[in-house]
């Protein structure tokens, strides 16, 4: 089993305005941006602290025509993309894009769990992969938390435990909002699962990018044309969060200390 099996390894933004998104996120989290040419499009690599975080690309016309909205997608490392995609489907999920190769990069598939939350499965051409870095030791701009907001988190926890080997960590009783279940991989907490509040239009994965000061970062969100839709809110671990929309409408979140030191 490779070190990346069951770990989030990449994050990708599909947007209707790549130039606007690059300007927004580059200023917001301080990413270094590098455009590369791939067949038929430009793909922007997002880097923080000297290591790559993810990528940014324009939304294909057929996706826009089908009603797709801008959004972030997480990639989970697997040892066998084809086998993992088949397991998703066998256990009640859906294969949204069949396994395919990314030349010189690796193999991937787009899948959805039984409640409709989409992820990518990925296997790098580097057979061994890289040993994952603990979340809160990652550089600024990297993802420090993964959150699944869905219809029935208890049922989906069992599904993901079977697919990726995730285990239960702490659980928090949120009263009328139900239980917030933290999930872990190889002993490290990766994120949390919770039931969708009535006002949320659909279930979704939410990715929290690390910043050095929530107050200052929130100001950069609004100054750049985005919107803070929830927070600042204090969470366990002496951290604060805000949940936001970028100028194109993609949802994301930030996590860090309340103010820059």
RASUL-V210833 format. One record per residue. N is the residue number from 0. RES is the residue in one small letter. SS is DSSP state (hx for helix, st for strand, lp for the rest). OMEGA is omega in whole degrees, 0 to 359 (none if undefined). Layout:
# RASUL-V210833
[[N RES SS OMEGA] [N RES SS OMEGA]]
This chain:
# RASUL-V210833
[[0 x lp 181] [1 x lp 179] [2 x lp 184] [3 x lp 181] [4 x lp 178] [5 x lp 179] [6 x lp 171] [7 x st 186] [8 x st 185] [9 x st 179] [10 x st 187] [11 x st 177] [12 x st 169] [13 x st 190] [14 x st 177] [15 x lp 182] [16 x lp 182] [17 x hx 181] [18 x hx 178] [19 x hx 180] [20 x hx 178] [21 x hx 180] [22 x hx 182] [23 x hx 185] [24 x hx 177] [25 x hx 178] [26 x hx 186] [27 x hx 185] [28 x hx 175] [29 x lp 179] [30 x lp 164] [31 x st 185] [32 x st 179] [33 x st 178] [34 x st 172] [35 x st 180] [36 x st 174] [37 x st 185] [38 x lp 174] [39 x lp 185] [40 x st 171] [41 x st 179] [42 x st 183] [43 x st 177] [44 x st 180] [45 x st 184] [46 x st 176] [47 x st 180] [48 x lp 178] [49 x lp 178] [50 x st 184] [51 x st 179] [52 x st 185] [53 x st 183] [54 x st 183] [55 x st 181] [56 x st 175] [57 x st 180] [58 x lp 179] [59 x lp 182] [60 x hx 181] [61 x hx 177] [62 x hx 177] [63 x hx 181] [64 x hx 180] [65 x lp 178] [66 x lp 179] [67 x lp 180] [68 x lp 176] [69 x lp 180] [70 x st 178] [71 x st 178] [72 x st 176] [73 x st 176] [74 x st 178] [75 x st 180] [76 x st 176] [77 x lp 179] [78 x lp 184] [79 x lp 183] [80 x hx 183] [81 x hx 180] [82 x hx 180] [83 x hx 177] [84 x hx 178] [85 x hx 179] [86 x hx 176] [87 x hx 183] [88 x hx 181] [89 x hx 184] [90 x lp 173] [91 x lp 177] [92 x lp 183] [93 x st 171] [94 x st 182] [95 x st 173] [96 x st 185] [97 x st 179] [98 x st 183] [99 x st 180] [100 x st 167] [101 x st 187] [102 x lp 177] [103 x lp 183] [104 x lp 183] [105 x st 181] [106 x st 184] [107 x st 170] [108 x st 175] [109 x st 184] [110 x st 173] [111 x st 178] [112 x lp 183] [113 x lp 178] [114 x lp 170] [115 x lp 180] [116 x lp 187] [117 x st 174] [118 x st 168] [119 x st 170] [120 x st 186] [121 x st 171] [122 x st 180] [123 x st 172] [124 x lp 172] [125 x lp 191] [126 x lp 185] [127 x lp 185] [128 x lp 180] [129 x lp 178] [130 x lp 182] [131 x lp 176] [132 x lp 177] [133 x lp 190] [134 x hx 188] [135 x hx 173] [136 x hx 179] [137 x lp 179] [138 x lp 174] [139 x lp 181] [140 x lp 176] [141 x lp 181] [142 x st 180] [143 x st 181] [144 x st 178] [145 x st 185] [146 x st 177] [147 x st 178] [148 x st 192] [149 x st 184] [150 x lp 186] [151 x lp 186] [152 x hx 181] [153 x hx 179] [154 x hx 181] [155 x hx 176] [156 x hx 179] [157 x hx 179] [158 x hx 183] [159 x hx 175] [160 x hx 180] [161 x hx 183] [162 x hx 191] [163 x hx 182] [164 x lp 178] [165 x lp 182] [166 x st 178] [167 x st 172] [168 x st 179] [169 x st 172] [170 x st 181] [171 x st 176] [172 x st 181] [173 x lp 178] [174 x hx 182] [175 x hx 180] [176 x hx 177] [177 x lp 185] [178 x st 171] [179 x st 185] [180 x st 176] [181 x st 178] [182 x st 186] [183 x st 176] [184 x st 182] [185 x lp 175] [186 x lp 180] [187 x st 177] [188 x st 180] [189 x st 184] [190 x st 182] [191 x st 176] [192 x st 179] [193 x st 176] [194 x st 183] [195 x lp 173] [196 x lp 185] [197 x lp 184] [198 x lp 178] [199 x lp 186] [200 x lp 184] [201 x lp 175] [202 x lp 183] [203 x st 165] [204 x st 179] [205 x st 184] [206 x st 184] [207 x st 179] [208 x st 184] [209 x st 178] [210 x lp 184] [211 x lp 178] [212 x lp 185] [213 x hx 181] [214 x hx 181] [215 x hx 180] [216 x hx 178] [217 x hx 177] [218 x hx 179] [219 x hx 177] [220 x hx 183] [221 x hx 179] [222 x hx 181] [223 x lp 178] [224 x lp 176] [225 x lp 184] [226 x st 171] [227 x st 184] [228 x st 177] [229 x st 178] [230 x st 7] [231 x st 180] [232 x st 178] [233 x st 179] [234 x st 180] [235 x lp 181] [236 x lp 180] [237 x lp 181] [238 x st 177] [239 x st 180] [240 x st 165] [241 x st 175] [242 x st 195] [243 x st 167] [244 x st 175] [245 x lp 185] [246 x lp 179] [247 x lp 177] [248 x lp 178] [249 x lp 181] [250 x st 176] [251 x st 180] [252 x st 180] [253 x st 179] [254 x st 179] [255 x st 175] [256 x lp 182] [257 x lp 182] [258 x lp 176] [259 x lp 179] [260 x lp none]]
